[in-house]
Amino acid sequence: MGEATVTTLEGREDQAAAHSVGNGEGRDLLRRLRTPRRPRLWFEILLIAVSYWTYSLVRNAVPEQKSKALRNADWLWDLEQQLGLAFEQSVNHAVNSVTWLVVGMNYYYATLHFVVTLGVLVWLYRTHPGRYAATRLVLFSTTVVALAGYYLFPLAPPRLMNGGGFIDTVVVHETWGSMASGDLKNMSNQYAAMPSMHIGWSVWCGLTVFALATVPWARVLGLLYPAGTLVVIVATANHFWLDAVGGLLCLALGYALATVWYGSRPYALPRLVPDHGGGSLTGTGGGGGEGPAGSDSSDGGVPASGKAGVVAPRTPDSALAPDGS
């Protein structure tokens, strides 16, 4: 009987040890996932391609609830009129009278949305590898939240309103300015205007450049880009200004998620981080730099150890390459 008791106790100890090891491995995995690491180029290219394909697929798969979208547009337009802020039609007509300006805005709307966003991602990857994953998480989570908005609140853009008096500048000036007009309109959901990801993405780009760039003119451009985008989406009658507010709310949720996950604001994470193999700190430098939100210091800019489990190795000052300009 004594032997049976000993065996039982030993079994319990083994189970407890195994449970402890399992919990420890789980915590280690979580800590690794939340620790900034140098991104892998092949993985990032694949992730961006698959993510954008999925976003387009889901966005266009949302049922085009035309009648509901038009009702929502009428309601939103009435709300703006009650607020005394229904200025979209005046801007739309004023810009439409200047052909070279409105055509330029059409191409701005169609191209910079993608070109600038990808450009900022590449810049982050090259010069701020430690902040790349967290800042990319902001962008991706913002977009995911937007997909919910397209489904829950279908909205016709001003140019498609019944009797709204808005001008579809792409159709009128016969320019290729939007996936939602002309021959390409069948490839895109016409009634997914709320929230505006043109604003969500452009403000993400602007804040990132303003926070991390050292060159003054680059920081100024970072602020001007989302402001210019707001003018363009209103002038081309692709969005109400309240759609822009929706985009900002999605972006705020994206920043909140990234901050909670990494235990620090994305721009305050260390600029240089170890390779995935655990080697020395890596980063190309050049063009990056520290803005007001930067946190490089004698400990390599590593956040305090108490922040949500973010752990990064302490390195001497000599291991840190200076920020470029």
C-alpha positions in Angstrom: 0.0 0.0 0.0 2.9 2.3 0.8 4.4 1.7 -2.7 1.1 2.6 -4.3 1.0 5.9 -2.4 4.6 6.7 -3.4 3.7 6.0 -7.1 0.7 8.2 -6.9 2.6 11.1 -5.4 5.3 10.7 -8.0 2.7 10.7 -10.8 1.2 13.9 -9.4 4.7 15.5 -9.3 5.3 14.5 -12.9 2.0 16.0 -14.0 2.7 19.2 -12.1 6.1 19.5 -13.7 4.7 18.8 -17.2 2.0 21.4 -16.6 4.6 23.9 -15.4 6.8 23.3 -18.5 3.8 23.6 -20.8 2.8 27.0 -19.2 6.4 28.1 -19.4 6.6 27.3 -23.1 3.3 29.1 -23.8 4.6 32.2 -22.0 7.9 32.0 -23.9 6.0 31.7 -27.2 3.8 34.7 -26.4 6.8 36.7 -25.3 8.6 36.0 -28.6 5.5 36.9 -30.6 5.3 40.3 -28.7 9.0 41.1 -28.9 10.0 43.2 -31.9 12.2 41.3 -34.4 13.7 42.1 -37.7 11.0 41.4 -40.4 11.7 38.8 -43.1 11.4 40.3 -46.6 9.8 37.3 -48.3 7.3 36.9 -45.5 6.3 40.6 -45.6 5.8 40.6 -49.4 3.7 37.5 -49.1 1.7 38.9 -46.2 1.0 42.2 -47.9 -0.1 40.5 -51.2 -2.3 37.9 -49.4 -3.8 40.6 -47.1 -4.7 43.0 -49.9 -6.2 40.2 -52.0 -8.2 39.0 -49.0 -9.3 42.6 -48.2 -10.4 43.2 -51.8 -12.2 39.8 -51.9 -14.1 40.4 -48.6 -14.9 44.0 -49.4 -16.4 43.1 -52.8 -18.2 40.1 -51.3 -20.2 42.3 -49.0 -23.7 42.4 -50.6 -24.3 45.6 -52.5 -27.4 46.7 -50.6 -28.2 49.5 -53.0 -31.5 50.6 -51.5 -30.2 50.6 -47.9 -27.0 52.3 -49.0 -28.9 55.1 -50.7 -31.1 55.6 -47.7 -28.0 55.8 -45.5 -26.5 58.4 -47.8 -29.7 60.5 -47.7 -29.7 60.2 -43.9 -26.0 61.2 -43.6 -26.4 64.1 -46.0 -29.4 65.4 -44.0 -27.4 65.0 -40.8 -24.6 67.1 -42.2 -27.1 69.8 -43.3 -28.5 69.9 -39.8 -25.0 70.4 -38.5 -24.4 73.1 -41.0 -21.4 71.3 -42.4 -22.7 70.0 -45.7 -20.0 71.5 -47.8 -19.2 68.6 -50.1 -21.4 69.7 -53.0 -19.9 73.2 -53.1 -16.4 71.8 -53.2 -17.3 69.2 -55.8 -18.8 71.8 -58.2 -16.0 74.3 -57.7 -13.2 71.8 -58.4 -15.1 70.3 -61.3 -15.0 73.7 -63.1 -11.1 73.5 -63.2 -10.4 70.6 -65.6 -6.7 70.2 -65.0 -7.2 70.3 -61.2 -10.1 67.7 -61.1 -8.3 65.4 -63.5 -5.2 65.5 -61.3 -7.4 64.7 -58.3 -8.9 61.7 -60.1 -5.5 60.3 -60.6 -4.5 61.2 -57.1 -7.5 59.3 -55.8 -6.7 56.2 -57.9 -3.0 55.9 -57.4 -1.4 57.5 -54.3 -3.7 55.5 -52.0 -1.6 52.5 -52.9 1.8 54.0 -53.9 2.3 56.1 -50.8 1.2 53.4 -48.4 3.5 50.8 -49.9 6.3 53.4 -50.0 6.0 54.1 -46.2 5.9 50.3 -45.5 9.2 49.9 -47.5 10.8 52.9 -45.7 9.8 51.4 -42.3 11.2 48.0 -43.3 14.5 49.5 -44.3 15.1 52.1 -41.6 13.0 51.2 -38.6 12.8 47.4 -38.5 12.0 47.4 -34.8 8.9 49.5 -35.3 7.9 47.9 -38.6 5.7 45.0 -37.2 3.8 47.1 -34.7 3.2 49.9 -37.2 2.1 47.4 -39.8 -0.2 45.8 -37.3 -1.9 49.2 -36.9 -2.5 49.4 -40.7 -3.8 45.8 -41.0 -6.1 46.0 -38.0 -7.5 49.3 -39.2 -8.4 47.7 -42.4 -10.0 44.7 -40.8 -12.2 47.0 -38.7 -13.2 48.9 -41.9 -14.5 45.6 -43.4 -17.0 45.3 -40.6 -18.1 48.9 -41.3 -18.8 48.1 -45.0 -21.0 45.2 -43.9 -22.8 46.9 -41.1 -23.4 50.3 -42.7 -23.6 50.2 -46.5 -23.3 53.7 -47.8 -23.5 55.1 -51.3 -20.9 57.8 -52.1 -22.2 61.2 -52.9 -21.8 60.8 -56.7 -24.3 57.9 -56.7 -27.0 59.6 -54.6 -30.4 60.0 -56.2 -31.0 63.7 -56.8 -28.0 64.7 -54.7 -26.7 67.1 -57.4 -23.1 65.7 -57.1 -20.9 65.3 -60.2 -19.0 62.0 -60.8 -15.8 63.7 -61.9 -14.3 60.5 -63.4 -17.3 60.0 -65.7 -17.6 63.6 -66.7 -13.9 64.1 -67.6 -13.5 60.6 -68.9 -10.4 59.9 -66.7 -9.4 56.6 -65.1 -9.7 57.8 -61.6 -11.4 55.2 -59.5 -12.1 51.5 -59.4 -15.6 52.5 -58.6 -16.3 54.3 -61.8 -16.3 53.7 -65.5 -15.4 50.3 -66.9 -13.9 49.2 -63.6 -17.0 49.8 -61.5 -18.1 46.1 -61.6 -14.8 45.1 -60.0 -15.5 47.0 -56.8 -18.3 47.3 -54.3 -20.0 50.6 -55.1 -21.6 50.9 -51.7 -18.7 50.6 -49.3 -17.9 54.2 -48.6 -18.0 54.2 -44.8 -15.4 54.2 -43.4 -13.0 55.9 -45.8 -9.8 53.9 -46.0 -8.3 56.6 -48.2 -8.3 58.6 -45.0 -7.4 55.8 -42.6 -4.4 54.8 -44.7 -3.3 58.4 -45.5 -3.4 59.4 -41.8 -1.4 56.3 -40.9 1.2 57.3 -43.5 1.2 60.9 -42.3 1.6 60.1 -38.6 4.3 57.5 -39.3 6.4 59.9 -41.4 5.9 62.8 -39.0 6.8 60.7 -36.0 9.9 59.1 -37.4 11.4 61.2 -40.1 14.2 63.7 -39.2 14.1 65.8 -42.4 11.8 68.8 -41.8 10.3 68.8 -45.3 9.4 65.1 -45.0 7.6 65.7 -41.8 5.7 68.6 -43.3 4.7 66.4 -46.3 3.6 63.8 -43.7 1.0 66.2 -42.4 0.0 67.6 -45.8 -0.7 64.2 -47.4 -3.8 63.2 -45.3 -5.1 66.8 -45.5 -4.8 66.7 -49.3 -6.5 63.3 -49.4 -9.5 64.7 -47.5 -9.9 67.4 -50.1 -9.6 64.9 -52.9 -12.2 62.4 -51.6 -14.7 65.2 -51.1 -14.0 67.1 -54.3 -14.4 63.9 -56.4 -17.6 63.1 -54.6 -16.3 59.7 -53.5 -16.9 60.3 -49.8 -18.7 62.5 -47.3 -16.5 64.1 -44.7 -18.1 61.9 -42.1 -16.7 58.9 -43.9 -13.3 60.4 -43.0 -14.3 60.5 -39.4 -15.2 56.8 -39.6 -11.7 56.1 -41.1 -10.1 57.9 -38.1 -12.0 55.9 -35.6 -10.9 52.6 -37.3 -7.3 53.9 -37.2 -7.6 54.8 -33.5 -8.7 51.2 -32.8 -5.7 49.9 -34.8 -3.3 52.0 -32.7 -4.9 50.8 -29.5 -4.6 47.2 -30.5 -0.9 47.5 -31.4 -0.1 49.4 -28.2 -1.8 46.7 -26.1 -0.1 43.9 -27.9 3.4 45.3 -27.9 3.1 47.1 -24.5 4.3 50.4 -26.1 3.3 52.9 -28.7 4.6 51.6 -32.1 6.8 54.6 -32.7 8.4 54.3 -29.2 9.7 50.8 -29.8 13.4 50.4 -30.4 14.5 51.3 -34.0 17.0 48.5 -34.2 16.3 44.9 -33.1 18.0 41.5 -33.2 17.7 39.1 -36.2 15.3 36.2 -35.9 18.4 34.1 -35.2 19.1 36.1 -32.0 22.2 37.8 -33.4 23.2 41.4 -33.2 21.0 44.4 -33.8 20.2 45.0 -37.4 19.0 47.9 -39.5 20.1 49.7 -42.6 19.8 53.2 -41.2 19.7 56.2 -43.5 16.6 58.3 -43.9 15.0 57.1 -40.7 15.9 59.1 -37.7 14.0 59.9 -34.5 11.1 62.2 -34.3 9.5 63.5 -31.1 8.1 60.0 -30.5 11.4 58.2 -30.7 12.8 56.4 -27.7 16.4 55.4 -28.6 18.5 55.7 -25.5 21.4 54.1 -23.7 19.5 50.9 -23.4 18.8 50.7 -27.1 15.3 52.2 -26.8 14.0 49.1 -25.2 10.7 49.7 -23.4 10.6 49.1 -19.7 10.4 45.4 -18.8 7.1 45.8 -17.1 5.3 46.7 -20.3 3.0 43.9 -21.3 5.8 41.3 -21.4 7.8 43.0 -24.1 11.4 41.7 -23.7 14.3 42.9 -25.8 18.0 42.3 -25.1 20.0 45.1 -23.5 22.8 46.2 -25.8 25.7 48.6 -25.3 25.6 52.0 -27.0 28.2 50.9 -29.5 25.8 48.3 -31.0 23.4 51.0 -32.0 23.9 52.6 -35.4 23.0 56.3 -35.4 19.8 57.3 -37.0 20.1 58.5 -40.5 18.6 61.7 -41.9 
